[in-house]
Amino acid sequence: MKTQNTPTAKQFQDLTTKYLDTLKQDPNDKTQSLLEIEITGGYFELAIRAKSIIAVCQSALMSQDFKSEYHTHLDLTNVLELANQMIPLNEAEYLDQMRALASNEDYKD
């Protein structure tokens, strides 16, 4: 028979520290969060990625009406890479761990 242990505040804190790392709290405004994205080429690379996002969105809008494309494969790659960086995998694992704790299941430390 499985004993029912109530999760401790320490367990919740440990999981929070371990997994919640995609969004950082804005030090100037506690109601806002910041997303850090790694850009290796500096401001020019950031500008190219922003341009790629705009080009892909324009292409999607224009292709509906005119069956044309304004984006390159590099634009698509940049948009998908940015989107991939925004997926909060650690937070998803955290939520699974929290669910296990809340339902008194075993969790992985």
CORDA-V343976 format. One line per field, one symbol per residue. phi: phi as a letter, one per 30 degrees, with the letter a starting at -180 (. if undefined). Layout:
phi: ???
//
This chain:
phi: .ddccdecddddddddddcdbdccdddcbddcbcccbdbdciddddddddddddddddddddddcchbbcccddeddddddddddddddddddeddddddddciddbcc
//
